[in-house]
């Protein structure tokens, strides 16, 4: 598998990282990553439509070395794509709307600088320093979105809110992967999610008490509101799940965007029934849905246990997105 050097990763903020794509090979093999025997599923896709941008929304507590395991494979399969990786911190869920938006402002800036969004602000100093320039005309780029767990789901919703006013006609292939999400694992699943990266048993105990207190507070507030109003009062996770099944969670996506749900019956954080329920709701609303269910993997560990199956399903997803783009593109011209 291709290795990564520090120079390939540009830190835009404490939680946002950029990985530039390799220049087009122009018919030579100089910039094409190599694969070894038995790893054909990692071979670069060099023909047909390819993603220009890959957005990776990390699970809660994931660090850069964790994400690079996925980024390296994306770079292997889609060597020309620019990747934007977004970390998910536990505090993100409890931050104000303005604080959450500020965390993802560097993402908006780099998308504008690349020409993926109509610009509304001048290029920031950090992007001038990083040397990020427009690599395609301002239009609808081909985008592959990779979302991990509820931590990543919260981030994609925040980014979608930031870009809600951007009018971008979806004219290029897009696809989205939901890895171990979205869903509500209940109080135990939430405790596991927030404490999974904590080794100190005392701190883990404090986190457990904090989450239980939050659940109790939320239950009391919803119970009081239910008495005085007739409107439903969904939880944060309910709002996230609902928003992900709207037509454009991000401006480049729509109902024709193929979506892949990757999940497991052994996931103790987000039950498989939760993911399947969300997928069924999406399908009922007209979204293009496919499922990849594992029987022996834990939360966000499917690629680790079954790399060939995992990445083959993503290759297939993108190939289907490209076929759909060709179909709708030819239909619109006829």
C-alpha positions as CSV (number, residue, x, y, z in Angstrom):
1,X,0.0,0.0,0.0
2,X,1.2,3.5,-0.7
3,X,3.0,5.2,2.2
4,X,2.4,8.9,3.1
5,X,5.0,11.5,3.9
6,X,4.4,14.5,6.2
7,X,4.7,16.8,3.2
8,X,1.6,15.3,1.7
9,X,-0.6,16.3,4.7
10,X,-1.3,20.0,5.3
11,X,-2.7,21.0,8.7
12,X,-5.3,23.7,8.1
13,X,-6.4,23.8,11.8
14,X,-6.4,21.7,14.9
15,X,-9.1,19.5,13.4
16,X,-8.9,19.9,9.6
17,X,-6.3,18.4,7.3
18,X,-5.7,18.6,3.6
19,X,-4.2,16.0,1.3
20,X,-3.6,17.2,-2.2
21,X,-4.2,14.8,-5.1
22,X,-1.4,13.8,-7.5
23,X,-1.2,15.6,-10.8
24,X,-2.7,13.8,-13.8
25,X,-0.3,11.4,-15.3
26,X,-0.8,12.6,-18.9
27,X,-0.5,9.1,-20.3
28,X,2.6,8.1,-18.3
29,X,3.0,5.9,-15.2
30,X,5.1,8.3,-13.2
31,X,2.3,9.4,-10.8
32,X,0.4,6.1,-10.6
33,X,0.7,4.3,-7.3
34,X,1.6,0.6,-7.5
35,X,-0.2,-2.3,-6.0
36,X,1.1,-5.7,-5.0
37,X,-0.2,-9.1,-6.1
38,X,-3.5,-10.0,-4.4
39,X,-4.5,-6.4,-3.8
40,X,-6.2,-5.6,-7.1
41,X,-9.0,-3.9,-5.2
42,X,-6.5,-1.2,-4.4
43,X,-5.6,-0.6,-8.1
44,X,-6.1,3.0,-9.2
45,X,-9.2,3.9,-11.1
46,X,-7.8,5.8,-14.1
47,X,-10.6,5.7,-16.6
48,X,-14.1,7.2,-16.5
49,X,-15.3,9.8,-14.0
50,X,-13.2,10.1,-10.8
51,X,-13.8,12.0,-7.6
52,X,-12.1,15.4,-7.6
53,X,-12.8,15.8,-3.8
54,X,-13.0,13.3,-1.0
55,X,-14.5,14.5,2.2
56,X,-13.7,12.4,5.2
57,X,-15.7,13.0,8.4
58,X,-14.0,11.1,11.3
59,X,-15.6,9.3,14.2
60,X,-15.4,10.8,17.6
61,X,-11.9,10.6,19.1
62,X,-10.2,9.4,15.9
63,X,-6.7,10.8,15.5
64,X,-4.8,11.5,12.3
65,X,-3.0,8.1,12.2
66,X,-6.4,6.4,12.3
67,X,-7.7,8.5,9.4
68,X,-4.6,8.0,7.3
69,X,-5.3,4.3,7.1
70,X,-8.4,5.3,5.1
71,X,-6.8,8.3,3.4
72,X,-3.9,6.2,2.1
73,X,-6.3,3.7,0.4
74,X,-8.4,6.6,-1.1
75,X,-5.1,8.0,-2.4
76,X,-4.3,4.6,-3.8
77,X,-7.6,4.1,-5.6
78,X,-8.3,7.8,-6.5
79,X,-4.7,9.3,-6.8
80,X,-5.8,12.6,-8.3
81,X,-8.5,13.4,-5.7
82,X,-7.9,16.1,-3.1
83,X,-8.9,14.9,0.4
84,X,-10.2,17.0,3.2
85,X,-10.1,15.2,6.6
86,X,-12.2,16.5,9.5
87,X,-11.6,15.3,13.1
88,X,-14.5,14.9,15.5
89,X,-13.9,15.9,19.1
90,X,-16.3,15.0,22.0
91,X,-16.7,18.7,22.8
92,X,-18.1,19.3,19.3
93,X,-21.5,17.9,20.4
94,X,-21.8,20.3,23.3
95,X,-20.4,23.4,21.6
96,X,-22.5,26.4,20.5
97,X,-23.6,26.7,16.9
98,X,-21.0,29.4,16.2
99,X,-18.2,27.3,17.7
100,X,-19.1,24.3,15.6
101,X,-19.2,26.5,12.5
102,X,-15.8,28.0,13.3
103,X,-14.3,24.5,13.5
104,X,-15.3,23.8,9.9
105,X,-14.6,27.2,8.4
106,X,-11.2,26.0,7.1
107,X,-13.1,23.4,5.1
108,X,-15.3,26.1,3.5
109,X,-12.2,28.1,2.7
110,X,-10.4,25.3,1.0
111,X,-13.5,24.3,-1.1
112,X,-13.8,28.0,-2.2
113,X,-10.1,28.2,-3.0
114,X,-10.3,25.0,-5.2
115,X,-13.3,26.4,-7.1
116,X,-15.8,23.8,-5.6
117,X,-17.9,26.6,-4.2
118,X,-18.9,30.1,-5.4
119,X,-16.5,32.3,-3.5
120,X,-17.9,34.7,-0.9
121,X,-14.7,35.6,0.9
122,X,-11.1,36.2,-0.1
123,X,-8.6,33.4,0.3
124,X,-7.2,33.2,3.8
125,X,-3.6,33.5,4.7
126,X,-3.3,29.9,5.8
127,X,-4.5,28.7,2.4
128,X,-2.2,31.1,0.6
129,X,0.6,29.6,2.6
130,X,-0.6,26.0,1.8
131,X,-0.6,26.9,-1.9
132,X,-4.2,25.8,-2.5
133,X,-5.4,27.1,-5.9
134,X,-8.5,26.4,-8.0
135,X,-8.0,23.1,-9.8
136,X,-11.3,23.2,-11.7
137,X,-13.8,25.9,-12.8
138,X,-16.4,27.0,-10.3
139,X,-19.1,24.4,-10.9
140,X,-20.3,21.2,-9.5
141,X,-17.3,19.0,-8.7
142,X,-17.3,15.2,-8.4
143,X,-17.4,14.4,-4.7
144,X,-17.0,11.3,-2.6
145,X,-18.2,11.6,1.0
146,X,-17.0,9.2,3.7
147,X,-18.8,9.6,7.0
148,X,-17.9,7.6,10.2
149,X,-20.2,7.1,13.1
150,X,-22.3,9.8,14.7
151,X,-19.3,12.0,15.3
152,X,-18.8,12.3,11.5
153,X,-22.6,12.6,11.0
154,X,-22.7,15.7,13.3
155,X,-19.9,17.3,11.3
156,X,-21.5,16.8,7.9
157,X,-24.7,18.4,9.2
158,X,-22.7,21.4,10.5
159,X,-20.9,21.7,7.2
160,X,-24.2,21.4,5.3
161,X,-25.6,24.3,7.4
162,X,-22.6,26.4,6.5
163,X,-23.1,25.8,2.8
164,X,-26.9,25.8,2.8
165,X,-27.1,29.1,0.9
166,X,-24.7,27.9,-1.9
167,X,-26.6,27.2,-5.1
168,X,-24.7,24.5,-6.9
169,X,-26.5,22.5,-9.6
170,X,-25.5,18.8,-9.2
171,X,-24.0,17.9,-12.6
172,X,-21.1,15.6,-11.6
173,X,-20.9,12.2,-10.0
174,X,-21.3,12.1,-6.2
175,X,-21.5,9.2,-3.7
176,X,-21.7,8.9,0.1
177,X,-20.6,6.2,2.5
178,X,-22.1,5.9,5.9
179,X,-19.7,3.8,8.0
180,X,-21.3,2.6,11.3
181,X,-24.0,5.3,11.2
182,X,-26.3,7.0,11.7
183,X,-28.2,5.7,14.7
184,X,-29.0,5.9,18.4
185,X,-27.2,3.4,20.6
186,X,-28.9,4.6,23.7
187,X,-27.2,5.6,26.8
188,X,-24.8,2.7,26.9
189,X,-23.8,3.2,23.3
190,X,-23.2,6.9,23.9
191,X,-21.1,6.3,26.9
192,X,-18.9,3.8,24.9
193,X,-18.6,6.4,22.1
194,X,-17.4,9.2,24.4
195,X,-15.1,7.1,26.5
196,X,-13.6,4.8,23.8
197,X,-10.5,6.9,23.5
198,X,-10.0,7.3,27.2
199,X,-7.7,4.9,29.1
200,X,-7.9,6.4,32.6
201,X,-10.6,4.4,34.5
202,X,-11.4,7.3,36.8
203,X,-11.9,9.6,33.8
204,X,-14.0,7.0,32.1
205,X,-16.2,6.8,35.2
206,X,-16.7,10.6,35.2
207,X,-17.6,10.5,31.5
208,X,-20.2,7.9,32.3
209,X,-21.7,10.0,35.1
210,X,-21.7,13.1,32.8
211,X,-23.5,11.3,30.0
212,X,-26.1,9.8,32.3
213,X,-26.8,13.3,33.7
214,X,-27.2,14.7,30.2
215,X,-29.6,12.0,29.3
216,X,-31.6,12.6,32.5
217,X,-31.7,16.3,31.8
218,X,-32.8,15.8,28.2
219,X,-35.5,13.4,29.2
220,X,-36.9,15.8,31.9
221,X,-36.8,18.8,29.4
222,X,-38.6,16.8,26.7
223,X,-41.2,15.5,29.2
224,X,-41.9,19.1,30.4
225,X,-42.2,20.4,26.8
226,X,-44.5,17.5,25.9
227,X,-46.9,18.6,28.7
228,X,-47.2,22.2,27.5
229,X,-46.9,21.7,23.7
230,X,-48.2,19.2,21.2
231,X,-45.2,19.3,19.0
232,X,-42.6,16.5,19.1
233,X,-39.2,17.3,20.6
234,X,-36.6,15.2,18.9
235,X,-33.2,14.5,20.4
236,X,-29.9,15.6,18.9
237,X,-29.4,12.2,17.3
238,X,-33.0,12.3,15.9
239,X,-32.2,15.7,14.3
240,X,-29.0,14.3,12.8
241,X,-30.7,11.3,11.3
242,X,-33.6,13.3,9.9
243,X,-31.3,15.9,8.3
244,X,-29.2,13.2,6.6
245,X,-32.3,12.0,4.8
246,X,-33.1,15.4,3.4
247,X,-32.4,15.9,-0.3
248,X,-29.2,17.9,0.0
249,X,-27.2,17.4,3.3
250,X,-24.4,18.9,1.2
251,X,-24.9,21.2,-1.8
252,X,-23.4,18.7,-4.3
253,X,-25.6,15.8,-3.2
254,X,-29.2,14.9,-4.1
255,X,-31.6,12.0,-4.2
256,X,-29.8,10.4,-7.1
257,X,-26.5,10.3,-5.1
258,X,-25.8,6.6,-4.5
259,X,-25.4,6.0,-0.7
260,X,-23.7,3.0,0.9
261,X,-24.5,1.9,4.5
262,X,-21.7,-0.2,6.0
263,X,-22.5,-1.6,9.4
264,X,-22.4,-4.7,11.6
265,X,-24.6,-6.9,13.7
266,X,-21.8,-6.9,16.3
267,X,-21.6,-3.1,16.7
268,X,-22.3,-2.3,20.4
269,X,-22.4,1.5,19.8
270,X,-24.9,1.7,17.0
271,X,-27.2,-1.3,16.5
272,X,-27.6,-2.7,13.0
273,X,-31.4,-2.2,13.4
274,X,-30.8,1.6,13.7
275,X,-28.8,1.8,10.5
276,X,-31.2,-0.4,8.6
277,X,-34.1,1.8,9.8
278,X,-32.4,4.9,8.5
279,X,-31.6,3.2,5.2
280,X,-35.2,2.1,4.9
281,X,-36.5,5.6,5.5
282,X,-34.0,6.9,2.9
283,X,-35.2,4.4,0.3
284,X,-38.8,5.2,1.0
285,X,-38.0,8.8,0.3
286,X,-36.5,8.0,-3.0
287,X,-32.8,7.8,-2.3
288,X,-30.5,5.4,-4.1
289,X,-29.6,3.0,-1.2
290,X,-27.4,-0.1,-0.9
291,X,-26.4,-2.0,2.3
292,X,-23.2,-3.8,3.2
293,X,-23.8,-5.7,6.5
294,X,-21.1,-7.5,8.4
295,X,-21.6,-10.2,11.0
296,X,-18.3,-10.1,12.8
297,X,-16.9,-6.6,13.0
298,X,-17.0,-3.9,15.7
299,X,-17.7,-0.2,15.4
300,X,-15.8,1.4,12.5
301,X,-13.6,-1.7,12.2
302,X,-15.0,-3.2,9.0
303,X,-12.1,-2.1,6.8
304,X,-9.6,-3.4,9.3
305,X,-11.1,-6.9,9.4
306,X,-12.3,-7.2,5.8
307,X,-10.3,-4.7,3.7
308,X,-10.9,-6.3,0.3
309,X,-14.7,-6.5,0.8
310,X,-14.8,-3.0,2.3
311,X,-12.9,-1.2,-0.4
312,X,-14.4,-3.3,-3.2
313,X,-17.9,-2.1,-2.2
314,X,-16.6,1.5,-2.3
315,X,-15.1,1.0,-5.7
316,X,-18.4,-0.4,-6.9
317,X,-20.3,2.5,-5.3
318,X,-18.3,5.0,-7.2
319,X,-18.5,3.1,-10.5
320,X,-22.3,3.0,-10.1
321,X,-22.3,6.8,-9.4
322,X,-20.3,7.3,-12.6
323,X,-22.7,5.2,-14.6
324,X,-25.7,7.1,-13.3
325,X,-23.9,10.4,-14.2
326,X,-23.3,9.1,-17.7
327,X,-27.0,8.1,-18.0
328,X,-28.5,11.3,-16.7
329,X,-26.0,13.3,-18.6
330,X,-26.9,11.7,-21.9
331,X,-30.6,11.9,-21.1
332,X,-30.4,15.7,-20.5
333,X,-28.7,16.2,-23.8
334,X,-31.3,14.2,-25.8
